[in-house]
Amino acid sequence: MSVVAVLDVGKTNLKLLAVTPEGAVLEAIRARNLSLPGPPYLRVDLAAIEAWLLRALGELARRHRLSAFVATGYGSSGVLVDETGPALPMLDYETEAPDWLHDAYAAEAPGFAETGCAIGAGAQRLAKQLLWLERDWPEGFARARHLLALPQYFAWRLGGVAASEITTLAAQTHLWNPQAGDVTAIVDRRSWRRLIPPRRNAWDVLGTIRPDLAAAHGLPTDLALLCGVHDSNANYHRFLAAGLGDVPLLSTGTWIIGFRPGLALDRLDGRRGMVANVDVDGRPIGCTLHMGGREWERIAGEGPADASTADVAALVAAGTLALPGFADSDGLFPGRGGRGEILGPPPQGSAARSALATLYTALCCATALDLLDARDRVIVDGGFAANPLFAPLLAALRPGHRVEVSAAPDGSAVGAALLWARHQGAPPATVALLPAPPLAVPGLAAYAERWRSLTGAPGRPAL
């Protein structure tokens, strides 16, 4: 059987999956993705990821006939490389930025109308990272030949061909103007265009694996290397491939991204975590972006446990509310970054904390869908699709709307694997969806209304 090896680089976890061209996951090898502390700054451990990847590829090759490799990874990530490897360590966007950087970047940053993306905190924007690296490490910056996003970096390491790709260029980097379909003005003003390699489609084959790597790790010499794709856009591609590209989607994980096809970009409010993404075909999409998975972990705490409907009902009856935000960035709520608090009787025990985390996340996602004016139907995919309370709570918070859950647990990897099918001209994929019946919780509507009032969340649009 022909199998696609998919590297999924998450902010917290690494996965290498064996996936059929039709999107069935055969197996997965997993590891933690741990960044290294400074000096010079918090940085991604690319060498450790690569060593793990090659070992894991060798394991998969012993059990499957690997035909293609494709990588997907989180956004606003980039590696400056020279002819042999990284010219500078890859900066982790959660590193603590120097005091001078915010003001210096604010003076040069492209506006929201140009990028569909606010400046954000710290080093969250790739253009902001480049300004920092250029000023403080000028020799390494000058030596760099290419700027590669994570998916294209690993394709380059395995095959030697440098490329850029639209979803990774446009993933909140401040390097891409979705409306104009070109780089932003800061790229030319600072002569960074030289760093951006030729653009290729996510499904394009850049070549085959280097012979030395194939020999050293027992890999097929004809292993095709695809260009690769941004992780949430890979997930979205799965629905595009199944003819569901007009349905709003919640792609959930460390970051939760709401996709709203057809939303005019002038409707985006950068103060409320609204951003423009671009799909694999280059079409701009209105989105919301907040660190919902990280917030869930911080509310649930150590040793989170399975929660029940009774746990949720007890919190609602007690009036226990979690108010934003539990991540450092503001997300959907202006000025609330890092100011998360719990009102009312504190949750007692791990199940109660997990229930509160899920209730809070569902309220935030309902807010995101309201901001996107997403009506009638929404699909929930990713990590929170496996939480049995989340989608039913979301359905209860949005009466009159249809909530469906994608059954596949590895949506980004499956969507990336389907790029190989697209390259080969295969027929459309299918996506299994399960309806989420609303969770029956007495008093939930009044509880949600109080939460919206306290957080300043927008009201629900009329049906």
C-alpha positions as CSV (number, residue, x, y, z in Angstrom):
1,M,0.0,0.0,0.0
2,S,1.2,3.5,-0.9
3,V,1.7,5.5,2.3
4,V,2.3,9.2,3.0
5,A,4.6,10.1,6.0
6,V,3.3,13.3,7.6
7,L,5.4,15.3,10.0
8,D,3.1,17.5,12.2
9,V,5.1,20.0,14.2
10,G,2.9,21.4,16.9
11,K,3.9,24.1,19.4
12,T,3.9,21.4,22.2
13,N,4.0,18.0,20.4
14,L,5.6,16.3,17.4
15,K,3.9,13.6,15.4
16,L,5.0,11.5,12.5
17,L,2.1,9.7,11.0
18,A,1.7,7.0,8.3
19,V,-1.4,8.0,6.3
20,T,-3.0,6.4,3.3
21,P,-3.5,8.7,0.3
22,E,-7.3,8.6,1.1
23,G,-6.7,9.9,4.6
24,A,-6.7,6.9,6.9
25,V,-4.2,7.1,9.7
26,L,-2.3,3.8,10.0
27,E,0.0,4.7,12.9
28,A,1.6,7.6,14.7
29,I,4.9,8.2,16.5
30,R,4.8,11.0,19.0
31,A,7.2,13.1,21.0
32,R,7.3,16.4,23.0
33,N,8.5,19.5,21.2
34,L,10.7,21.3,23.8
35,S,12.4,24.6,23.1
36,L,15.8,25.4,24.4
37,P,16.4,28.4,26.8
38,G,18.6,31.3,26.0
39,P,21.1,32.6,25.4
40,P,20.7,34.1,22.9
41,Y,16.9,33.6,23.2
42,L,14.3,30.9,23.6
43,R,14.7,28.8,20.5
44,V,13.3,25.8,18.7
45,D,15.5,22.7,19.0
46,L,15.7,22.0,15.2
47,A,18.5,19.5,15.6
48,A,16.5,17.4,18.1
49,I,13.4,17.5,15.9
50,E,15.4,16.4,12.8
51,A,17.2,13.6,14.7
52,W,13.9,12.3,16.0
53,L,12.3,12.7,12.5
54,L,14.9,10.6,10.8
55,R,14.7,7.8,13.4
56,A,10.9,7.8,13.2
57,L,10.9,7.8,9.4
58,G,13.2,4.8,9.5
59,E,10.7,3.0,11.8
60,L,7.8,3.8,9.5
61,A,9.8,2.6,6.4
62,R,10.3,-0.8,8.0
63,R,6.5,-1.2,8.3
64,H,5.1,0.7,5.3
65,R,5.8,1.4,1.7
66,L,6.4,5.2,2.0
67,S,5.7,7.0,-1.3
68,A,5.8,10.7,-0.1
69,F,6.7,12.9,2.8
70,V,5.0,16.1,3.7
71,A,5.4,18.4,6.7
72,T,2.9,20.7,8.4
73,G,3.5,23.1,11.3
74,Y,2.4,26.0,13.3
75,G,2.4,29.6,11.9
76,S,4.6,32.6,12.3
77,S,7.6,30.4,12.4
78,G,10.7,30.8,10.3
79,V,14.3,29.7,10.0
80,L,17.0,31.7,8.4
81,V,19.3,29.3,6.6
82,D,22.6,29.5,4.6
83,E,23.9,26.8,2.3
84,T,24.4,24.2,5.1
85,G,21.8,24.8,7.8
86,P,20.4,27.5,10.1
87,A,22.3,30.8,9.9
88,L,20.8,31.7,13.3
89,P,18.9,29.6,15.8
90,M,15.2,29.5,15.1
91,L,13.5,31.9,17.5
92,D,10.5,30.6,19.5
93,Y,7.8,33.2,19.1
94,E,7.0,32.8,22.8
95,T,10.4,34.1,23.8
96,E,10.6,37.3,25.9
97,A,11.3,40.1,23.4
98,P,13.7,43.0,24.2
99,D,12.1,46.3,25.4
100,W,13.2,48.2,22.3
101,L,11.5,45.8,19.8
102,H,7.9,46.7,20.3
103,D,8.3,50.4,19.7
104,A,10.8,49.8,16.9
105,Y,8.5,47.4,15.2
106,A,5.4,49.5,15.7
107,A,7.1,52.3,13.8
108,E,7.6,50.0,10.8
109,A,4.9,47.4,11.0
110,P,2.4,47.0,8.2
111,G,-1.1,48.0,9.2
112,F,-4.0,45.7,9.9
113,A,-5.6,46.7,6.6
114,E,-2.6,45.4,4.8
115,T,-2.1,42.1,6.6
116,G,-5.4,41.3,8.3
117,C,-3.4,40.7,11.5
118,A,-2.6,42.9,14.5
119,I,0.9,43.4,15.8
120,G,0.4,41.1,18.7
121,A,2.5,40.7,21.8
122,G,6.2,39.7,22.2
123,A,7.7,38.1,19.1
124,Q,4.5,36.6,17.7
125,R,5.0,38.1,14.2
126,L,7.7,36.7,11.9
127,A,8.4,40.1,10.5
128,K,9.0,41.4,14.0
129,Q,11.4,38.5,14.6
130,L,13.3,39.4,11.5
131,L,13.7,43.0,12.6
132,W,15.1,41.8,16.0
133,L,17.5,39.3,14.3
134,E,18.7,41.8,11.8
135,R,19.5,44.4,14.4
136,D,21.1,42.2,17.1
137,W,22.7,39.5,15.0
138,P,23.6,41.3,11.8
139,E,26.4,38.9,10.7
140,G,24.2,35.8,10.8
141,F,21.3,37.7,9.2
142,A,23.5,38.9,6.3
143,R,24.8,35.3,5.8
144,A,21.2,33.9,5.4
145,R,20.1,32.9,2.0
146,H,16.6,31.8,2.6
147,L,13.8,32.3,5.1
148,L,11.9,29.0,5.4
149,A,8.7,28.3,7.4
150,L,8.8,25.0,9.4
151,P,7.2,22.8,6.7
152,Q,9.5,24.0,4.0
153,Y,12.5,23.8,6.3
154,F,12.1,20.1,6.8
155,A,11.5,19.6,3.0
156,W,14.7,21.5,2.4
157,R,16.6,19.5,5.0
158,L,15.5,16.2,3.4
159,G,15.9,17.2,-0.2
160,G,17.9,20.4,-0.6
161,V,15.2,22.5,-2.5
162,A,14.2,25.8,-0.9
163,A,10.7,26.9,-1.5
164,S,8.0,29.2,0.0
165,E,4.3,28.5,0.2
166,I,1.2,30.7,0.5
167,T,-0.4,29.3,3.7
168,T,2.8,29.5,5.6
169,L,3.7,33.0,4.3
170,A,0.3,34.3,5.2
171,A,-0.1,32.6,8.7
172,Q,0.1,35.8,10.8
173,T,3.7,36.6,9.7
174,H,3.1,40.2,8.6
175,L,5.1,39.3,5.5
176,W,2.0,38.7,3.2
177,N,-0.8,41.0,2.0
178,P,-3.8,38.6,1.4
179,Q,-5.8,41.2,-0.6
180,A,-2.9,42.1,-2.9
181,G,-1.5,38.6,-3.2
182,D,2.0,39.8,-2.6
183,V,4.5,40.6,0.2
184,T,3.9,43.5,2.5
185,A,5.7,46.8,2.1
186,I,8.1,46.1,5.0
187,V,9.6,43.2,3.0
188,D,10.8,45.5,0.2
189,R,11.6,48.4,2.4
190,R,14.0,46.3,4.4
191,S,15.2,44.3,1.4
192,W,13.9,41.0,2.8
193,R,12.5,39.8,-0.5
194,R,15.9,38.2,-1.3
195,L,15.2,35.8,1.6
196,I,11.9,34.5,0.2
197,P,12.5,31.5,-2.1
198,P,10.3,30.8,-5.2
199,R,6.7,30.1,-4.3
200,R,5.4,26.6,-4.8
201,N,2.0,25.0,-4.2
202,A,1.6,23.0,-1.0
203,W,1.1,19.8,-3.0
204,D,4.0,20.4,-5.4
205,V,6.8,17.8,-5.3
206,L,10.1,19.5,-4.7
207,G,12.2,16.4,-5.5
208,T,13.2,13.2,-3.7
209,I,15.0,12.5,-0.5
210,R,18.8,12.9,-0.5
211,P,20.6,9.6,-1.3
212,D,22.7,9.8,1.8
213,L,19.7,10.1,4.1
214,A,17.9,7.3,2.3
215,A,20.9,5.0,2.8
216,A,21.5,5.9,6.4
217,H,17.9,5.5,7.5
218,G,16.6,2.7,5.3
219,L,14.3,5.0,3.4
220,P,13.1,4.5,-0.2
221,T,15.3,6.4,-2.7
222,D,12.2,7.6,-4.6
223,L,10.5,9.1,-1.5
224,A,8.8,12.3,-2.9
225,L,9.0,15.5,-0.9
226,L,6.0,17.7,-1.0
227,C,6.3,21.5,-0.3
228,G,4.2,21.4,2.9
229,V,1.5,23.5,4.5
230,H,0.5,25.5,7.6
231,D,-1.1,23.2,10.1
232,S,-4.6,24.8,10.5
233,N,-4.7,25.3,6.7
234,A,-3.8,21.6,6.3
235,N,-6.8,20.8,8.5
236,Y,-9.0,23.2,6.4
237,H,-7.8,21.5,3.2
238,R,-9.3,18.3,4.4
239,F,-12.8,19.9,4.3
240,L,-12.0,21.7,1.0
241,A,-11.1,18.3,-0.5
242,A,-14.4,16.9,0.7
243,G,-16.5,19.8,-0.8
244,L,-17.2,21.4,2.6
245,G,-15.3,24.6,2.0
246,D,-18.3,26.8,2.6
247,V,-19.0,25.5,6.1
248,P,-17.5,27.4,9.1
249,L,-14.9,25.4,10.9
250,L,-13.3,25.4,14.4
251,S,-9.9,23.9,14.2
252,T,-8.9,23.3,17.8
253,G,-5.6,22.6,19.5
254,T,-3.1,24.8,21.4
255,W,-4.4,27.5,19.1
256,I,-8.1,27.5,18.2
257,I,-8.8,29.0,14.8
258,G,-12.3,29.7,13.5
259,F,-12.6,29.7,9.7
260,R,-15.4,31.6,8.1
261,P,-15.5,31.2,4.3
262,G,-16.9,34.2,2.5
263,L,-16.5,36.7,5.3
264,A,-15.4,40.1,3.9
265,L,-12.0,41.0,5.3
266,D,-13.1,44.5,6.1
267,R,-15.3,42.8,8.8
268,L,-12.3,41.7,10.7
269,D,-11.6,43.4,14.1
270,G,-8.0,43.0,15.0
271,R,-8.6,44.0,18.6
272,R,-10.7,40.8,19.0
273,G,-8.3,38.2,17.6
274,M,-9.7,38.3,14.1
275,V,-7.2,37.6,11.4
276,A,-7.0,36.9,7.7
277,N,-5.7,33.5,6.6
278,V,-5.2,32.2,3.1
279,D,-6.1,28.7,1.9
280,V,-3.9,26.4,-0.2
281,D,-5.4,27.9,-3.4
282,G,-4.6,31.5,-2.3
283,R,-8.1,32.6,-1.3
284,P,-8.3,34.9,1.7
285,I,-10.4,33.6,4.6
286,G,-11.7,35.6,7.6
287,C,-10.7,33.9,10.9
288,T,-10.5,34.2,14.6
289,L,-7.4,33.1,16.5
290,H,-7.0,32.5,20.2
291,M,-4.8,30.3,22.4
292,G,-7.7,28.2,23.7
293,G,-5.8,24.9,24.2
294,R,-3.2,26.7,26.3
295,E,-6.0,28.4,28.3
296,W,-7.8,25.1,28.9
297,E,-4.6,23.6,30.3
298,R,-4.0,26.5,32.7
299,I,-7.6,26.3,34.1
300,A,-7.7,22.5,34.3
301,G,-4.3,22.5,36.0
302,E,-2.2,19.4,36.8
303,G,-3.7,16.0,36.3
304,P,-6.9,17.0,34.5
305,A,-9.6,14.4,34.8
306,D,-12.6,13.4,32.7
307,A,-15.6,15.6,33.6
308,S,-19.3,14.9,33.4
309,T,-22.5,16.8,32.7
310,A,-23.1,16.8,36.4
311,D,-19.8,18.6,37.0
312,V,-20.8,21.3,34.5
313,A,-24.2,21.6,36.0
314,A,-22.8,22.1,39.5
315,L,-20.5,24.9,38.3
316,V,-23.5,26.6,36.5
317,A,-25.7,26.2,39.6
318,A,-22.9,27.7,41.9
319,G,-22.3,30.6,39.5
320,T,-18.5,29.7,39.2
321,L,-17.2,31.6,36.1
322,A,-13.7,31.7,34.5
323,L,-13.1,35.1,32.9
324,P,-10.4,35.8,30.3
325,G,-7.7,35.5,29.7
326,F,-5.4,32.7,30.8
327,A,-2.9,33.2,28.0
328,D,-0.5,36.0,27.7
329,S,-2.1,37.4,24.5
330,D,-5.5,39.1,24.5
331,G,-7.1,36.8,22.1
332,L,-10.8,37.6,21.6
333,F,-10.9,40.0,24.6
334,P,-9.0,43.3,24.3
335,G,-6.8,44.1,27.3
336,R,-7.5,40.7,29.0
337,G,-4.3,38.9,28.3
338,G,-2.8,37.3,31.4
339,R,-5.7,38.6,33.6
340,G,-7.7,35.4,33.9
341,E,-9.7,35.0,37.1
342,I,-12.3,32.7,38.6
343,L,-15.4,34.2,40.2
344,G,-17.6,32.4,42.6
345,P,-16.9,29.2,44.5
346,P,-13.6,27.7,43.3
347,P,-13.9,24.3,41.5
348,Q,-13.0,21.5,43.9
349,G,-11.1,18.6,42.4
350,S,-9.6,17.8,39.0
351,A,-12.9,16.8,37.4
352,A,-14.5,20.2,38.4
353,R,-11.5,22.1,37.0
354,S,-11.7,20.2,33.7
355,A,-15.4,21.0,33.5
356,L,-14.7,24.7,34.1
357,A,-12.0,24.7,31.5
358,T,-14.3,23.1,29.0
359,L,-17.2,25.4,29.8
360,Y,-14.9,28.4,29.5
361,T,-13.5,27.2,26.1
362,A,-17.0,26.6,24.8
363,L,-18.0,30.1,25.8
364,C,-14.9,31.6,24.1
365,C,-15.6,29.6,20.9
366,A,-19.2,30.7,20.8
367,T,-17.9,34.2,21.0
368,A,-15.5,33.5,18.1
369,L,-18.4,32.2,16.0
370,D,-20.5,35.3,16.9
371,L,-17.6,37.5,15.8
372,L,-17.4,35.6,12.5
373,D,-21.2,35.8,12.0
374,A,-21.1,32.1,11.5
375,R,-24.7,30.8,11.1
376,D,-26.6,27.6,10.8
377,R,-23.8,25.1,10.9
378,V,-20.3,24.7,12.3
379,I,-17.8,21.8,12.2
380,V,-15.5,21.2,15.2
381,D,-12.2,19.5,14.5
382,G,-9.0,18.8,16.3
383,G,-8.2,18.2,19.9
384,F,-11.4,19.5,21.4
385,A,-13.4,17.2,19.1
386,A,-12.3,14.3,21.4
387,N,-13.7,16.1,24.5
388,P,-17.2,14.6,24.9
389,L,-18.6,17.8,26.6
390,F,-17.2,20.5,24.4
391,A,-19.3,20.2,21.2
392,P,-22.5,19.5,23.0
393,L,-21.9,22.5,25.2
394,L,-21.2,24.6,22.1
395,A,-24.5,23.4,20.6
396,A,-26.3,24.3,23.8
397,L,-24.8,27.8,23.8
398,R,-25.9,28.3,20.1
399,P,-29.5,27.2,20.0
400,G,-30.8,27.0,16.4
401,H,-27.4,26.3,15.0
402,R,-26.1,22.9,13.9
403,V,-22.8,21.6,15.5
404,E,-21.0,18.6,14.0
405,V,-17.8,16.9,15.0
406,S,-15.1,15.5,12.8
407,A,-14.3,12.0,13.9
408,A,-10.7,12.1,12.7
409,P,-8.3,12.9,15.6
410,D,-5.4,14.1,13.4
411,G,-7.1,16.5,11.1
412,S,-4.0,18.6,10.2
413,A,-2.0,15.4,9.3
414,V,-4.8,14.0,7.3
415,G,-5.3,17.2,5.4
416,A,-1.6,17.3,4.7
417,A,-1.6,13.7,3.4
418,L,-4.4,14.6,1.1
419,L,-2.1,17.0,-0.7
420,W,-0.4,13.9,-2.2
421,A,-3.8,12.7,-3.5
422,R,-4.3,16.2,-5.0
423,H,-0.9,16.0,-6.6
424,Q,-1.9,12.8,-8.2
425,G,-5.3,14.0,-9.3
426,A,-7.2,11.6,-7.1
427,P,-11.0,12.0,-6.6
428,P,-12.5,14.1,-3.7
429,A,-12.1,12.8,-0.2
430,T,-14.8,12.2,2.3
431,V,-15.1,13.4,5.9
432,A,-17.1,11.6,8.6
433,L,-19.2,14.0,10.7
434,L,-21.2,13.3,13.8
435,P,-24.0,15.6,15.1
436,A,-23.5,17.0,18.6
437,P,-26.8,17.2,20.4
438,P,-27.1,20.2,22.8
439,L,-26.1,19.4,26.4
440,A,-29.0,19.8,28.8
441,V,-27.7,22.1,31.6
442,P,-30.3,23.9,33.7
443,G,-29.6,27.7,33.9
444,L,-26.9,27.6,31.2
445,A,-28.5,30.4,29.1
446,A,-28.6,32.8,32.0
447,Y,-25.0,31.8,33.1
448,A,-23.8,32.5,29.5
449,E,-25.5,35.8,29.4
450,R,-23.8,36.8,32.7
451,W,-20.5,35.7,31.3
452,R,-20.9,37.7,28.1
453,S,-21.8,40.8,30.2
454,L,-18.8,40.5,32.4
455,T,-16.4,39.8,29.5
456,G,-17.8,42.4,27.1
457,A,-18.4,39.6,24.5
458,P,-20.6,40.6,21.5
459,G,-24.2,39.4,21.5
460,R,-25.3,36.6,19.3
461,P,-26.4,37.6,15.8
462,A,-30.1,37.1,15.1
463,L,-31.1,33.9,13.4
